[in-house]
Structures are given as structure tokens and as C-alpha cells.
Amino acid sequence: MKTQTTNPKNGLAAPGLPATLQATLPALDVTPIAQAVKSTRKRKVKPVVPSMPDRRLYWTADGIGRMAWLPFVHMPKRSRRGASMWKVTPTEDYEVAYPIGTEYAAHFVQFLRDNPARAGGGLLRQIMADADLNDESGARGYLDGFIHYLELLLYHQAHTMDVYGYADQLNASFKRLYHGEDTLNEESTT
């Protein structure tokens, strides 16, 4: 029995099949598939270029701004699945990412300034938990710029206040909240 390498009905190769079996194969029109493959090869996907976010205020009447407004936060509309407190555009260009990271930090600070009820609620911890601290790509620039801005802001603010006195105030506040007002009042009267 002689083997045929192409089906006479559709011209497709099926090496090793007997000619009688080859002839029974249905004729398949693969033209649309081949055209789709060729058209995807022609399309060039443009890489997403990171850009500087527009500056804005985050003030709300209720004083509780939405974290999703920040340019580096991703909150899906329908569920919390896939939410991230640090979602940045992938890039290999550290020089582009770094100034955007400093701008992100400025947005974060402006957000806290406009929404004082959100300050002290662990937002920075949540951001750092979602950031990839081991990222070796150029996207590391976002995080480096973000942290650098916050460190310098802390440095400048530290010159306008008694840093240890402020820590004492926060600790006393925490103690009142943690133990309740009655516990502190009982201690102070004895």
C-alpha cells in the first residue's frame, strides 16, 4: 500500500497515512486561521510608556478619600480580587520610573493631607506589602523614588518639631485607645 503525503481534496499533508485513508479526510479550509496568524504577526504591540500622573487634590466632604484615586493603586470596581496598593506600569527604564515614584509619593502625602482621618491607619504598610521589594527591573525606580521622597519629607518635618515629644504623644494616645479611658483615669487617681 502506497502512502501519500498530501490530501488531494485539501492539499494538507498527513505523512504516513495510506492514500485510501488520506482521501477520506474531510477538506478543511484553514485560510481564515492562516490569515489571522499572519495578521497578528504584522501587528506590533506598542509598549506602555509610564507617564507622570496629573496633580490633583484629594479632598472630600466626608474627609475619607478613596485610595483608588491614587495613581499607583488598583481597585477593581466589582470586587477586591486583584486589588493592589502598589500597581505600577512595568518598565526597564529606571530613569523614567524614579521621578514618577517621587510624584506618587507626593500624591500619597497630598492624599493624607486632604484626608486626615486616613492618616495613621496603616496605609503605608499596605503599600509596602504590595510593592515588590526584590524587583531588579527598571520598575524598581518607582519604589526608590517613592521612599526617597518620604524620607526627605520626614527629614524636613523633623526640623520643625520635637520628634521624641511627638512619639510620647502618640504612645499616650495609643495607650488610651488600647486600654480605654477608664484604665488611665484609675491609674492617675491612685
C-alpha positions in Angstrom: 0.0 0.0 0.0 1.5 3.3 -1.1 1.4 6.3 1.3 0.5 9.7 0.1 1.9 12.9 1.7 -0.9 15.3 0.8 -4.7 15.0 0.7 -5.9 15.6 -2.8 -9.1 17.3 -1.5 -7.4 20.0 0.6 -3.7 19.8 -0.2 -2.8 19.2 3.5 0.0 16.9 4.4 -0.6 13.9 6.5 2.6 11.9 6.1 2.5 8.2 6.8 -1.3 7.7 6.2 -2.3 5.3 3.4 -3.7 7.0 0.3 -7.2 5.5 0.8 -7.4 6.9 4.4 -6.0 10.3 3.2 -8.8 10.5 0.6 -11.4 10.1 3.3 -10.2 13.0 5.4 -12.6 16.0 5.2 -11.5 19.0 3.4 -10.5 21.7 5.9 -10.4 25.4 4.9 -7.6 26.7 7.0 -7.3 30.0 5.1 -9.0 32.2 7.9 -6.8 30.7 10.6 -3.6 31.3 8.5 -4.7 34.9 7.8 -5.4 35.5 11.5 -1.9 34.2 12.4 -0.3 36.4 9.7 -2.3 39.5 10.8 -1.2 39.0 14.5 2.4 38.7 13.3 2.1 42.0 11.5 0.6 43.9 14.4 3.2 45.5 16.6 2.2 45.9 20.2 3.4 49.3 21.5 4.9 49.0 24.9 3.1 51.0 27.6 5.2 54.0 28.4 5.0 55.2 32.0 3.8 58.7 32.4 3.7 61.3 35.1 0.3 61.4 36.8 -1.7 64.6 36.8 -1.5 66.6 40.0 -4.7 66.9 42.0 -6.3 67.4 45.3 -7.9 64.5 47.2 -10.3 66.5 49.4 -13.8 65.0 50.1 -16.7 66.4 52.1 -16.6 63.4 54.5 -12.9 63.6 55.0 -12.4 60.0 54.0 -10.9 59.9 50.5 -10.8 56.8 48.4 -7.4 55.1 48.0 -8.4 54.1 44.5 -7.9 57.7 43.4 -4.1 57.4 43.9 -2.3 56.8 40.6 -0.4 53.7 41.9 -3.4 52.0 43.5 -5.6 49.5 41.6 -9.0 48.7 42.9 -11.3 46.6 40.7 -14.9 48.1 40.6 -16.8 44.9 41.3 -14.6 43.0 43.9 -11.5 43.3 45.9 -9.9 40.4 44.0 -6.9 41.7 42.1 -6.7 44.8 44.2 -3.2 46.2 44.8 -2.0 49.2 46.8 1.1 49.3 44.5 0.4 48.6 40.9 2.8 50.4 38.5 3.5 50.2 34.8 6.3 47.7 34.0 9.4 49.3 32.7 13.1 48.7 32.3 13.8 52.4 32.4 14.9 53.3 35.9 15.5 56.9 34.9 11.8 57.2 33.8 10.4 55.3 36.8 12.3 57.2 39.6 10.7 60.7 39.1 7.3 59.1 38.7 7.9 57.3 42.0 8.6 60.7 43.7 5.4 62.1 42.2 3.5 59.1 43.5 4.8 59.9 47.0 3.7 63.5 46.6 0.2 62.2 45.7 0.2 60.0 48.7 1.2 62.9 51.0 -1.4 65.1 49.4 -4.0 62.4 49.9 -3.2 62.2 53.6 -3.1 66.0 53.9 -6.6 66.2 52.4 -8.0 63.3 54.3 -6.6 63.5 57.9 -8.9 60.7 59.0 -6.9 58.3 56.8 -3.6 59.2 58.4 -2.2 56.7 60.9 -4.4 53.9 59.5 -1.6 51.7 58.2 -1.8 52.8 54.5 1.9 53.0 54.1 2.3 49.4 55.5 -0.3 48.2 52.9 1.5 49.9 50.1 4.8 48.4 51.1 3.2 44.9 51.5 2.1 45.1 47.8 5.3 46.5 46.5 7.9 44.1 45.1 10.9 44.9 47.3 13.0 42.4 45.3 12.3 43.9 41.9 15.5 44.1 39.9 14.0 45.7 36.8 13.9 49.4 36.0 10.5 49.5 37.7 12.5 49.5 41.0 12.8 53.2 40.3 9.2 53.8 41.2 9.7 52.4 44.7 13.1 54.1 45.2 11.7 57.5 44.2 8.7 57.0 46.5 10.8 56.1 49.5 13.4 58.8 48.8 10.6 61.5 48.7 9.1 60.2 52.0 12.5 60.0 53.8 13.4 63.6 52.8 9.9 64.8 53.8 10.4 63.2 57.2 13.8 64.8 57.5 12.5 68.3 56.7 9.5 67.8 59.0 11.7 66.6 61.8 13.3 70.1 62.0 10.0 71.7 62.8 9.1 69.5 65.8 10.3 67.6 68.9 10.4 64.2 67.4 10.6 62.4 70.8 7.9 64.5 72.3 5.7 63.6 69.4 6.4 59.9 69.9 5.4 60.4 73.6 2.1 61.9 72.5 1.4 59.1 70.1 2.3 56.4 72.7 0.0 58.1 75.2 -2.8 58.2 72.6 -2.3 54.6 71.8 -2.3 53.6 75.5 -5.7 55.4 76.0 -7.2 53.7 72.9 -5.8 50.3 73.8 -6.6 50.3 77.5 -9.6 52.6 77.4 -10.1 55.9 79.2 -11.2 54.3 82.5 -8.0 52.4 82.9 -5.9 55.5 82.6 -8.2 57.5 84.9 -7.9 54.8 87.6 -4.1 54.9 87.3 -3.9 58.7 87.5 -6.1 58.9 90.7 -4.0 56.4 92.7 
